[in-house]
Amino acid sequence: MQKLSIKGKNKLNGTILISGSKNATLPILAASILAKKVRLTNVPFVKDIFTMLELLKFIGIKIKINNRNKKRYIELKNDEKSIKTLAPYKLVKTMRAGVLVLGSLLTKYKKAKVSLPGGCAIGTRPVDLHLFALKKLGAKIKIKNGYIIAEAKKGLVGGKINFPSISVGATENALLAACGAQGETVISNCAIEPEVIDLIEFLKKLGCKIKISNRKIIVKGIRSIKAQIKHKIIFDRIEAGTYLVAGALLGEKIIIKQVNPEIIKSELNILKKMGIKVLKNRNSITVFKSKSLKKVKISTKPYPGFPTDLQAQFMVLMTQAKGVSKIKENIFENRFMHVPELKRMGAKIEIRNRVASISGPTKLNGAEVMATDLRASVSLVLAGLIAENRTIINRIYHLERGYEFLEKKLKNCKASIKRI
C-alpha cells in the first residue's frame, strides 16, 4: 500500500492553481441524469469523481472523458435506451454523494432503488433529511435490505419543504427532485453553500426556473430540457483553504490562483485575525508566512460560516499560534479523529465535548501516522511540512478522494514530498 513521505521545514515559494470543486461536481453529475447531453469543464479528476462516473455508467449514462490536454472535459449523454434506476451498494459504499442520484432518478423515471451511502467515518450523517424532502414531494419510500426504495407512480408534485436543520446533501437532492416535479416547490431553511449555488446555475441552464432568497429556494419544474448544455465547475474552496494554510505555515510567498476571494471571506478573516498577511486580487490570493501567529477561536457552521472541511487544516495552523486557540465542531460529532495523530507528532491538543483546545506554539516532530478521513489526511500533510525530520502518512487513499495533483502542486512550491 502506498504511503506519503514528507521531509519537513522546507520553505514554500511558488504558485498553486486551484482545481474545480469535487463537492460541486458530484451533484452536477447526478443532475446529468435529467439532461440529454452535458459537457462539464474544470472537473477535478479525483477518485470520488471517477466513482460517481462509474455509477452513472452503470445506470446507463454514456460518458466521454477528455484528459489529454489543458482543456479537459467530461461529456455525458442520456439517450434513455437502457437506463437502470438502481444504484448498487458496491458503487455507493465508498462515497456519500452517490445518494444524490435518488432525486434525479425518482423525478425523471418515477422510481429508484439506491443503496444507503458510505464515505468518511466522520459522523452518522443520516439520509433522513433527504427522505423527508422527497416525501414532501409525494414519494413513497421504504428502506429494505440496506436500500432506499422510492416510488412516485404518477410523478412527483411540487410542495413545501421546510428542513428542521440545514443539510447540503438534502438540499441538493430536494433541488434535483423538484426540477422534474409538477408545479412549484418551496425549499426553506436550505443550504446556500457555493456548491449548491453552482448546482442551481447548472439546473437553470437545463431549463429549470429557480429563485433563491436568503435560505429559501423556489423551484418551478422543467417543462422542456435543452438539447445540449455546457457548464464550468466552480473552484474548490476547501482545496484553496488548505493551500492558504500551507502558505501561512511555511510560505515565503504563495500565490493561489483560479479562485474567487469573495467566496472564502470567512477563511480569509480568520487568517487575518491570526496575523497572517494576505493580499486579494480578482482571481488570486497571495499569502505570506507570519513570524508570530495569534490565537483564535473558531466555530464550524453552515456557509457563510467557517467550513467543517477546513477545521483539521486550521488546527495544524493553531499549533503554531501563541496561546490557546479553540475550535468548536458543530457539524459532525466525530470529526476530531486526526487529533491523536497530531498529538503523536507533538501537538498539544485537548478535547472536551465538541471543543478542541490547541496550545502553541509547539514544535512538531516527524512520525508515522495514519489518515482517517479525507480532510484529516491533508492536515497530516500540513503537519509533516512543518515538522522536524520525516513524516510517513499511511492510508493515503483518503487523499486521493478529493485532492488533485497534491504532491505535484506542493513540489512545485519546493516541498519535499513523495510516494513510497
Secondary structure in CASP SS format (residue, H / E / C, confidence):
PFRMAT SS
TARGET T0000
AUTHOR 0000-0000-0000
METHOD secondary structure of the structure
MODEL  1
M C 1.00
Q C 1.00
K C 1.00
L E 1.00
S E 1.00
I E 1.00
K E 1.00
G C 1.00
K C 1.00
N C 1.00
K C 1.00
L E 1.00
N E 1.00
G E 1.00
T E 1.00
I E 1.00
L E 1.00
I C 1.00
S C 1.00
G E 1.00
S C 1.00
K H 1.00
N H 1.00
A H 1.00
T H 1.00
L H 1.00
P H 1.00
I H 1.00
L H 1.00
A H 1.00
A H 1.00
S H 1.00
I H 1.00
L H 1.00
A C 1.00
K C 1.00
K E 1.00
V E 1.00
R E 1.00
L E 1.00
T E 1.00
N C 1.00
V C 1.00
P C 1.00
F C 1.00
V C 1.00
K H 1.00
D H 1.00
I H 1.00
F H 1.00
T H 1.00
M H 1.00
L H 1.00
E H 1.00
L H 1.00
L H 1.00
K H 1.00
F H 1.00
I H 1.00
G C 1.00
I C 1.00
K E 1.00
I E 1.00
K E 1.00
I E 1.00
N E 1.00
N C 1.00
R C 1.00
N C 1.00
K C 1.00
K C 1.00
R C 1.00
Y E 1.00
I E 1.00
E E 1.00
L E 1.00
K E 1.00
N C 1.00
D C 1.00
E C 1.00
K C 1.00
S C 1.00
I C 1.00
K C 1.00
T C 1.00
L E 1.00
A E 1.00
P C 1.00
Y H 1.00
K H 1.00
L H 1.00
V H 1.00
K C 1.00
T C 1.00
M C 1.00
R H 1.00
A H 1.00
G H 1.00
V H 1.00
L H 1.00
V H 1.00
L H 1.00
G H 1.00
S H 1.00
L H 1.00
L H 1.00
T H 1.00
K H 1.00
Y H 1.00
K C 1.00
K E 1.00
A E 1.00
K E 1.00
V E 1.00
S E 1.00
L C 1.00
P C 1.00
G C 1.00
G C 1.00
C C 1.00
A C 1.00
I C 1.00
G C 1.00
T C 1.00
R C 1.00
P C 1.00
V C 1.00
D H 1.00
L H 1.00
H H 1.00
L H 1.00
F H 1.00
A H 1.00
L H 1.00
K H 1.00
K H 1.00
L C 1.00
G C 1.00
A C 1.00
K E 1.00
I E 1.00
K E 1.00
I E 1.00
K E 1.00
N C 1.00
G C 1.00
Y E 1.00
I E 1.00
I E 1.00
A E 1.00
E E 1.00
A C 1.00
K C 1.00
K C 1.00
G C 1.00
L C 1.00
V E 1.00
G C 1.00
G C 1.00
K E 1.00
I E 1.00
N E 1.00
F C 1.00
P C 1.00
S C 1.00
I C 1.00
S C 1.00
V H 1.00
G H 1.00
A H 1.00
T H 1.00
E H 1.00
N H 1.00
A H 1.00
L H 1.00
L H 1.00
A H 1.00
A H 1.00
C C 1.00
G C 1.00
A C 1.00
Q E 1.00
G C 1.00
E E 1.00
T E 1.00
V E 1.00
I E 1.00
S E 1.00
N C 1.00
C C 1.00
A C 1.00
I C 1.00
E C 1.00
P H 1.00
E H 1.00
V H 1.00
I H 1.00
D H 1.00
L H 1.00
I H 1.00
E H 1.00
F H 1.00
L H 1.00
K H 1.00
K H 1.00
L H 1.00
G C 1.00
C C 1.00
K E 1.00
I E 1.00
K E 1.00
I E 1.00
S E 1.00
N C 1.00
R C 1.00
K E 1.00
I E 1.00
I E 1.00
V E 1.00
K E 1.00
G C 1.00
I C 1.00
R C 1.00
S C 1.00
I C 1.00
K C 1.00
A C 1.00
Q C 1.00
I E 1.00
K E 1.00
H E 1.00
K E 1.00
I C 1.00
I C 1.00
F E 1.00
D C 1.00
R H 1.00
I H 1.00
E H 1.00
A H 1.00
G H 1.00
T H 1.00
Y H 1.00
L H 1.00
V H 1.00
A H 1.00
G H 1.00
A H 1.00
L H 1.00
L H 1.00
G E 1.00
E E 1.00
K E 1.00
I E 1.00
I E 1.00
I E 1.00
K E 1.00
Q C 1.00
V C 1.00
N C 1.00
P H 1.00
E H 1.00
I H 1.00
I H 1.00
K H 1.00
S H 1.00
E H 1.00
L H 1.00
N H 1.00
I H 1.00
L H 1.00
K H 1.00
K H 1.00
M C 1.00
G C 1.00
I C 1.00
K C 1.00
V E 1.00
L E 1.00
K E 1.00
N C 1.00
R C 1.00
N C 1.00
S E 1.00
I E 1.00
T E 1.00
V E 1.00
F C 1.00
K C 1.00
S C 1.00
K C 1.00
S C 1.00
L E 1.00
K E 1.00
K C 1.00
V C 1.00
K E 1.00
I E 1.00
S E 1.00
T E 1.00
K C 1.00
P C 1.00
Y C 1.00
P C 1.00
G C 1.00
F E 1.00
P C 1.00
T H 1.00
D H 1.00
L H 1.00
Q H 1.00
A H 1.00
Q H 1.00
F H 1.00
M H 1.00
V H 1.00
L H 1.00
M H 1.00
T C 1.00
Q C 1.00
A E 1.00
K E 1.00
G E 1.00
V E 1.00
S E 1.00
K E 1.00
I E 1.00
K E 1.00
E C 1.00
N C 1.00
I C 1.00
F C 1.00
E C 1.00
N C 1.00
R C 1.00
F C 1.00
M C 1.00
H C 1.00
V H 1.00
P H 1.00
E H 1.00
L H 1.00
K H 1.00
R H 1.00
M C 1.00
G C 1.00
A C 1.00
K E 1.00
I E 1.00
E E 1.00
I E 1.00
R E 1.00
N C 1.00
R C 1.00
V E 1.00
A E 1.00
S E 1.00
I E 1.00
S E 1.00
G E 1.00
P C 1.00
T C 1.00
K C 1.00
L C 1.00
N E 1.00
G C 1.00
A C 1.00
E E 1.00
V E 1.00
M E 1.00
A C 1.00
T C 1.00
D C 1.00
L H 1.00
R H 1.00
A H 1.00
S H 1.00
V H 1.00
S H 1.00
L H 1.00
V H 1.00
L H 1.00
A H 1.00
G H 1.00
L H 1.00
I H 1.00
A C 1.00
E E 1.00
N C 1.00
R E 1.00
T E 1.00
I E 1.00
I E 1.00
N E 1.00
R C 1.00
I C 1.00
Y H 1.00
H H 1.00
L H 1.00
E H 1.00
R C 1.00
G C 1.00
Y C 1.00
E C 1.00
F C 1.00
L H 1.00
E H 1.00
K H 1.00
K H 1.00
L H 1.00
K H 1.00
N C 1.00
C C 1.00
K C 1.00
A C 1.00
S E 1.00
I E 1.00
K E 1.00
R E 1.00
I C 1.00
END
